[in-house]
Amino acid sequence: MLYAAAWVLTSLVLKTTPSDLDRYFWPSAETVAGGHPLLIYSAYGHDVYPNANGPLGLAPLIPVVALANALGWAGNIGARSALAGAVVSLFVMLLACQVVRLVGRGRGVVERRLATACTVLFAPALWMGVIDYGHIEQPIELCFVLLGAGWALRGRSALAGVAVGAAVLTRTIAAFSVIPLALVPLARRSARRSAATIAACGVTVVAGVAPFLIADGPAVTHSLLTYRGTLPVGGGSFWLVARQTGWAGVAQYGDVAIAAVAGTALTAITLRRNITVAFTPPGLFGLLTVTSACFPLVAKTVFDYYLVEPYIFAVVWWLARPGSALNWRALVPVLLTADVLLSKWGEAVSTDWLIAEGVTSSAILAVVVAMVTADLWRSPRHGVVDMGFPAPGVRPEASVSNNHVE
């Protein structure tokens, strides 16, 4: 109750200007409350900045809109942000519980559960992403991704695909989470499980988007697929250096594709060099950290909330291993938090400093990717868990004892 109250009060005090919640998500939820649930993208037509996320992220906001309308608060930015914050706080607490469970799965026991939860509950990236930018869908998206990762660790590939598909329907960038969840079983020589994850994710996404495509295909296609290519190179990225050159077109139209290729290549190389990372929660979440960080690393425009996903995954990668948490891996969440604060500072600096801020931000992310990748390449086989199928070259009836296959 105290934590939810903190979100409410912080939203009331700090929310003074419109955010994406007010510009895109609230009007879409109002459309649903008004009796047109399949037209949530139609209000924007072909605006430069539409509601660019899937429909599932609006689900918790709809009762909030109905309550705000009933109370007459819908026109008050602070009041409706406070109502949304109260609901979001529940998902943040659920997310913290999931992180604690996954850390416990890797360590065997979590000695400091509250401290572990606080790495999520008080993460600056999360608070700024929700309150400052209004992206209330991020905690919901991450709950689905962590659910899918937990199922993948238990060998439930199809369920993992459904969960990640739901995450994509909540926030489209969650598609980067599919990369490690699909490649890990493939590296374990189980193409069937990899196909099950991809197919289940694809079916879930198609089933969720199909009604909206039928109702208003052009608006949905523009909002979820094509609008990004119309945007120029913005701030927070090293691409600012190339803004007035021929390379700007590469960033404008190909940044997401470059990020996906980079994430896939790094995941495949890591699994090729050290297959044991496929057995462990730290290994899987290390791969998730790398792939999710690839997007803000090469994106043509980077905002603070782009770093929420890599931060949460990095926390699990850092903590879900035996031994003291006071080690060099703690630098990765710290660096990501520093990058969030740097990006926020970059919004207030003069044009002369924008390039320096963007290059520094990209350099921090490159260091994060390098640190996590290097750790995965040399990680020993600790915290091995049963993912439902044998490792390459190991008979199903073989047992694991003292880190040696017998």
Solvent accessible surface area in square Angstrom, and as a share of the most:
residue,aa,sasa,rsa
1,M,203,0.91
2,L,158,0.79
3,Y,25,0.09
4,A,21,0.16
5,A,43,0.33
6,A,36,0.28
7,W,0,0.00
8,V,42,0.24
9,L,110,0.55
10,T,33,0.19
11,S,1,0.01
12,L,87,0.43
13,V,108,0.62
14,L,116,0.58
15,K,14,0.06
16,T,107,0.62
17,T,91,0.53
18,P,65,0.41
19,S,6,0.04
20,D,28,0.14
21,L,3,0.02
22,D,13,0.07
23,R,122,0.45
24,Y,36,0.14
25,F,12,0.05
26,W,6,0.02
27,P,45,0.29
28,S,0,0.00
29,A,0,0.00
30,E,55,0.25
31,T,31,0.18
32,V,30,0.17
33,A,49,0.38
34,G,56,0.54
35,G,54,0.52
36,H,102,0.45
37,P,70,0.44
38,L,72,0.36
39,L,64,0.32
40,I,3,0.01
41,Y,2,0.01
42,S,38,0.25
43,A,74,0.58
44,Y,17,0.06
45,G,27,0.26
46,H,129,0.57
47,D,73,0.38
48,V,88,0.51
49,Y,118,0.45
50,P,6,0.04
51,N,2,0.01
52,A,24,0.19
53,N,13,0.07
54,G,5,0.04
55,P,21,0.13
56,L,62,0.31
57,G,5,0.05
58,L,8,0.04
59,A,51,0.39
60,P,23,0.15
61,L,1,0.00
62,I,50,0.25
63,P,81,0.51
64,V,9,0.05
65,V,0,0.00
66,A,52,0.40
67,L,86,0.43
68,A,0,0.00
69,N,67,0.35
70,A,86,0.67
71,L,86,0.43
72,G,64,0.61
73,W,112,0.39
74,A,21,0.16
75,G,76,0.73
76,N,84,0.43
77,I,46,0.23
78,G,10,0.10
79,A,14,0.11
80,R,32,0.12
81,S,7,0.04
82,A,6,0.05
83,L,31,0.16
84,A,3,0.02
85,G,3,0.03
86,A,33,0.26
87,V,39,0.23
88,V,4,0.02
89,S,0,0.00
90,L,107,0.53
91,F,52,0.22
92,V,0,0.00
93,M,58,0.26
94,L,91,0.45
95,L,0,0.00
96,A,3,0.02
97,C,75,0.45
98,Q,30,0.13
99,V,0,0.00
100,V,7,0.04
101,R,191,0.70
102,L,13,0.06
103,V,2,0.01
104,G,16,0.16
105,R,80,0.29
106,G,5,0.05
107,R,50,0.18
108,G,67,0.65
109,V,93,0.53
110,V,16,0.09
111,E,110,0.49
112,R,177,0.65
113,R,148,0.54
114,L,132,0.66
115,A,55,0.43
116,T,11,0.07
117,A,14,0.11
118,C,43,0.25
119,T,30,0.18
120,V,0,0.00
121,L,22,0.11
122,F,116,0.48
123,A,1,0.01
124,P,50,0.32
125,A,1,0.00
126,L,1,0.00
127,W,41,0.14
128,M,34,0.15
129,G,0,0.00
130,V,7,0.04
131,I,13,0.06
132,D,55,0.28
133,Y,28,0.10
134,G,0,0.00
135,H,11,0.05
136,I,9,0.04
137,E,5,0.02
138,Q,0,0.00
139,P,0,0.00
140,I,10,0.05
141,E,1,0.01
142,L,0,0.00
143,C,11,0.07
144,F,53,0.22
145,V,0,0.00
146,L,3,0.01
147,L,67,0.33
148,G,0,0.00
149,A,0,0.00
150,G,8,0.07
151,W,54,0.19
152,A,14,0.11
153,L,0,0.00
154,R,110,0.40
155,G,9,0.08
156,R,120,0.44
157,S,14,0.09
158,A,52,0.41
159,L,60,0.30
160,A,1,0.00
161,G,0,0.00
162,V,68,0.39
163,A,3,0.02
164,V,1,0.00
165,G,0,0.00
166,A,13,0.10
167,A,0,0.00
168,V,20,0.11
169,L,17,0.08
170,T,0,0.00
171,R,14,0.05
172,T,49,0.28
173,I,35,0.18
174,A,3,0.02
175,A,48,0.37
176,F,14,0.06
177,S,6,0.04
178,V,25,0.14
179,I,25,0.13
180,P,0,0.00
181,L,5,0.03
182,A,7,0.05
183,L,35,0.17
184,V,3,0.01
185,P,9,0.06
186,L,87,0.43
187,A,32,0.25
188,R,9,0.03
189,R,191,0.70
190,S,17,0.11
191,A,65,0.50
192,R,178,0.65
193,R,40,0.15
194,S,7,0.04
195,A,59,0.46
196,A,32,0.25
197,T,3,0.02
198,I,93,0.47
199,A,56,0.44
200,A,16,0.13
201,C,12,0.07
202,G,32,0.31
203,V,103,0.59
204,T,27,0.16
205,V,36,0.21
206,V,100,0.58
207,A,65,0.51
208,G,21,0.20
209,V,21,0.12
210,A,34,0.26
211,P,54,0.34
212,F,25,0.10
213,L,79,0.39
214,I,150,0.76
215,A,44,0.34
216,D,35,0.18
217,G,20,0.19
218,P,89,0.56
219,A,5,0.04
220,V,3,0.02
221,T,49,0.29
222,H,17,0.07
223,S,0,0.00
224,L,34,0.17
225,L,134,0.67
226,T,74,0.43
227,Y,32,0.12
228,R,42,0.15
229,G,19,0.18
230,T,84,0.49
231,L,14,0.07
232,P,91,0.57
233,V,9,0.05
234,G,19,0.19
235,G,26,0.25
236,G,5,0.05
237,S,0,0.00
238,F,70,0.29
239,W,25,0.09
240,L,5,0.03
241,V,95,0.55
242,A,16,0.12
243,R,93,0.34
244,Q,162,0.72
245,T,69,0.40
246,G,73,0.71
247,W,166,0.58
248,A,18,0.14
249,G,31,0.30
250,V,62,0.35
251,A,0,0.00
252,Q,41,0.18
253,Y,159,0.60
254,G,17,0.16
255,D,3,0.01
256,V,56,0.32
257,A,63,0.49
258,I,65,0.33
259,A,0,0.00
260,A,35,0.27
261,V,103,0.59
262,A,32,0.25
263,G,0,0.00
264,T,56,0.33
265,A,44,0.34
266,L,45,0.23
267,T,0,0.00
268,A,46,0.36
269,I,80,0.40
270,T,2,0.01
271,L,9,0.04
272,R,215,0.79
273,R,147,0.54
274,N,17,0.09
275,I,53,0.27
276,T,29,0.17
277,V,3,0.01
278,A,0,0.00
279,F,9,0.04
280,T,6,0.04
281,P,0,0.00
282,P,4,0.02
283,G,3,0.03
284,L,2,0.01
285,F,0,0.00
286,G,0,0.00
287,L,2,0.01
288,L,0,0.00
289,T,1,0.00
290,V,4,0.02
291,T,1,0.00
292,S,13,0.09
293,A,0,0.00
294,C,1,0.00
295,F,13,0.05
296,P,1,0.00
297,L,31,0.16
298,V,18,0.10
299,A,0,0.00
300,K,1,0.01
301,T,27,0.16
302,V,7,0.04
303,F,70,0.29
304,D,1,0.00
305,Y,17,0.06
306,Y,25,0.09
307,L,0,0.00
308,V,1,0.00
309,E,10,0.04
310,P,1,0.00
311,Y,19,0.07
312,I,0,0.00
313,F,2,0.01
314,A,0,0.00
315,V,0,0.00
316,V,0,0.00
317,W,0,0.00
318,W,37,0.13
319,L,13,0.07
320,A,0,0.00
321,R,14,0.05
322,P,77,0.48
323,G,48,0.46
324,S,78,0.50
325,A,33,0.26
326,L,167,0.83
327,N,45,0.23
328,W,88,0.31
329,R,35,0.13
330,A,24,0.18
331,L,93,0.46
332,V,0,0.00
333,P,8,0.05
334,V,88,0.51
335,L,47,0.23
336,L,0,0.00
337,T,27,0.16
338,A,44,0.34
339,D,0,0.00
340,V,0,0.00
341,L,95,0.47
342,L,36,0.18
343,S,7,0.05
344,K,74,0.31
345,W,122,0.43
346,G,5,0.05
347,E,94,0.42
348,A,92,0.71
349,V,28,0.16
350,S,64,0.41
351,T,96,0.56
352,D,127,0.66
353,W,146,0.51
354,L,44,0.22
355,I,81,0.41
356,A,46,0.36
357,E,8,0.04
358,G,0,0.00
359,V,63,0.36
360,T,63,0.36
361,S,0,0.00
362,S,9,0.06
363,A,51,0.39
364,I,29,0.15
365,L,1,0.00
366,A,46,0.35
367,V,74,0.42
368,V,0,0.00
369,V,12,0.07
370,A,57,0.44
371,M,38,0.17
372,V,0,0.00
373,T,11,0.07
374,A,52,0.40
375,D,1,0.01
376,L,2,0.01
377,W,86,0.30
378,R,153,0.56
379,S,17,0.11
380,P,88,0.56
381,R,48,0.18
382,H,38,0.17
383,G,25,0.24
384,V,47,0.27
385,V,22,0.13
386,D,113,0.59
387,M,6,0.03
388,G,39,0.37
389,F,27,0.11
390,P,60,0.38
391,A,12,0.09
392,P,38,0.24
393,G,80,0.77
394,V,36,0.21
395,R,151,0.55
396,P,112,0.71
397,E,124,0.55
398,A,25,0.19
399,S,62,0.40
400,V,73,0.42
401,S,41,0.26
402,N,130,0.66
403,N,98,0.50
404,H,130,0.58
405,V,70,0.40
406,E,124,0.56
